[in-house]
Amino acid sequence: MKNMPMELLRAFVSVAQLGSFTKAGEILGRSQPAVSLQIQRLEELVDEALLTRNGRNLELTEAGNNLYSYANQILSLNDLAISELSKNAIAGKIRLGIPSEFATILLPKIVSRFAKAYPNITLEVNCELSKNLLSKSGKQNHDLILALEDNPSKTWSDLVKTDDLVWVSSAYHSSHRAPIVPLIAAAEGCIYRHRATSVLDQIKQPWQIVYTIPDLTGIQQAIQEGLGVTVLATSTVPDNLRILPPSPRFPDLGKVGISLLASSRNKKNEAVHLLAEFLKTSLA
């Protein structure tokens, strides 16, 4: 039985997520040729092509897609096993900033798992709009920030992934058919709100903000009651809400970037590094 070295899987997942050998090398601390060689070794090991070029873009082959899912699970288990064996040696306090709209979905799933894996690390989690988290005071008040990036084509060096933005409505009401689109959104400065209004303005579709609610729980309740529609990243859409397919009335919204930013004073902090890696693996 063949064994797949962990470093080859980590290189593969990094390239698949970032779509670039160079960017993957920056994260892994390796040169672009070294990362390319790791992918080549992995392809020889599984006897399949895992990546293919489509113009300037790198894309996963069918075999690459199959391996990507397994690779993420293997890396997660590896990292959790290592953390279990070394958790008592790592301690500290981390101030984590996370977008309000991600809190309901991500906090229970990811942060609680991290807390169990590293019981001696205290997490102080603050939920805000990305705009506020990335302000001067926001950066000063947090050790690690998970934030949304409006234009993922101009990626930060710490881009974790991109996610599709989608129109979301109630599964049982037809408020999305109203002549004037009723929007439920977070406050001014929210990336989702700006993307929704900009796209509707481009096609000259009348709209109005009917409710401004700061968190996903409130937005979810308002939509369930049939009060309007909203825009969310696909990975954060609750199961009880409906994603509207792109149409002339609700055009494609493009993508949003999800990035991690560590304060310069904490880039070598082991606890912060562990949380950053944990978030990257969990979000993949």
ChimeraX attribute file (.defattr): number of C-alpha atoms within 10 A of each C-alpha:
attribute: neighborCount
match mode: 1-to-1
recipient: residues
	/A:1	3
	/A:2	6
	/A:3	7
	/A:4	14
	/A:5	12
	/A:6	13
	/A:7	14
	/A:8	19
	/A:9	21
	/A:10	20
	/A:11	24
	/A:12	27
	/A:13	23
	/A:14	23
	/A:15	24
	/A:16	22
	/A:17	19
	/A:18	20
	/A:19	19
	/A:20	18
	/A:21	22
	/A:22	18
	/A:23	21
	/A:24	25
	/A:25	19
	/A:26	14
	/A:27	14
	/A:28	14
	/A:29	11
	/A:30	15
	/A:31	15
	/A:32	16
	/A:33	12
	/A:34	15
	/A:35	26
	/A:36	19
	/A:37	14
	/A:38	19
	/A:39	23
	/A:40	17
	/A:41	15
	/A:42	21
	/A:43	18
	/A:44	12
	/A:45	13
	/A:46	14
	/A:47	10
	/A:48	14
	/A:49	16
	/A:50	23
	/A:51	21
	/A:52	12
	/A:53	11
	/A:54	8
	/A:55	7
	/A:56	8
	/A:57	9
	/A:58	16
	/A:59	19
	/A:60	18
	/A:61	15
	/A:62	13
	/A:63	15
	/A:64	20
	/A:65	15
	/A:66	12
	/A:67	18
	/A:68	20
	/A:69	12
	/A:70	12
	/A:71	20
	/A:72	19
	/A:73	14
	/A:74	16
	/A:75	18
	/A:76	16
	/A:77	12
	/A:78	13
	/A:79	16
	/A:80	18
	/A:81	13
	/A:82	12
	/A:83	18
	/A:84	14
	/A:85	10
	/A:86	12
	/A:87	17
	/A:88	13
	/A:89	9
	/A:90	14
	/A:91	14
	/A:92	14
	/A:93	13
	/A:94	19
	/A:95	16
	/A:96	22
	/A:97	28
	/A:98	24
	/A:99	23
	/A:100	19
	/A:101	24
	/A:102	22
	/A:103	21
	/A:104	16
	/A:105	15
	/A:106	18
	/A:107	15
	/A:108	10
	/A:109	12
	/A:110	16
	/A:111	19
	/A:112	13
	/A:113	14
	/A:114	19
	/A:115	14
	/A:116	13
	/A:117	20
	/A:118	23
	/A:119	15
	/A:120	16
	/A:121	20
	/A:122	14
	/A:123	17
	/A:124	12
	/A:125	17
	/A:126	16
	/A:127	20
	/A:128	21
	/A:129	23
	/A:130	23
	/A:131	16
	/A:132	17
	/A:133	25
	/A:134	19
	/A:135	11
	/A:136	9
	/A:137	10
	/A:138	16
	/A:139	18
	/A:140	11
	/A:141	16
	/A:142	22
	/A:143	22
	/A:144	25
	/A:145	25
	/A:146	24
	/A:147	24
	/A:148	27
	/A:149	20
	/A:150	19
	/A:151	14
	/A:152	18
	/A:153	11
	/A:154	10
	/A:155	17
	/A:156	15
	/A:157	14
	/A:158	16
	/A:159	22
	/A:160	22
	/A:161	19
	/A:162	21
	/A:163	17
	/A:164	14
	/A:165	21
	/A:166	26
	/A:167	23
	/A:168	24
	/A:169	28
	/A:170	24
	/A:171	16
	/A:172	13
	/A:173	14
	/A:174	13
	/A:175	19
	/A:176	22
	/A:177	12
	/A:178	11
	/A:179	10
	/A:180	12
	/A:181	21
	/A:182	21
	/A:183	24
	/A:184	25
	/A:185	27
	/A:186	24
	/A:187	16
	/A:188	12
	/A:189	12
	/A:190	21
	/A:191	21
	/A:192	25
	/A:193	20
	/A:194	16
	/A:195	18
	/A:196	23
	/A:197	16
	/A:198	13
	/A:199	17
	/A:200	17
	/A:201	12
	/A:202	9
	/A:203	12
	/A:204	10
	/A:205	15
	/A:206	13
	/A:207	16
	/A:208	12
	/A:209	16
	/A:210	14
	/A:211	17
	/A:212	15
	/A:213	15
	/A:214	17
	/A:215	20
	/A:216	21
	/A:217	15
	/A:218	16
	/A:219	21
	/A:220	22
	/A:221	13
	/A:222	19
	/A:223	23
	/A:224	19
	/A:225	14
	/A:226	18
	/A:227	20
	/A:228	27
	/A:229	28
	/A:230	25
	/A:231	23
	/A:232	25
	/A:233	22
	/A:234	16
	/A:235	14
	/A:236	16
	/A:237	21
	/A:238	16
	/A:239	8
	/A:240	12
	/A:241	16
	/A:242	18
	/A:243	20
	/A:244	17
	/A:245	11
	/A:246	12
	/A:247	8
	/A:248	8
	/A:249	14
	/A:250	18
	/A:251	17
	/A:252	16
	/A:253	20
	/A:254	14
	/A:255	19
	/A:256	23
	/A:257	21
	/A:258	23
	/A:259	20
	/A:260	21
	/A:261	20
	/A:262	20
	/A:263	16
	/A:264	11
	/A:265	8
	/A:266	15
	/A:267	14
	/A:268	11
	/A:269	15
	/A:270	13
	/A:271	19
	/A:272	22
	/A:273	15
	/A:274	16
	/A:275	21
	/A:276	20
	/A:277	15
	/A:278	18
	/A:279	18
	/A:280	20
	/A:281	19
	/A:282	17
	/A:283	14
	/A:284	15
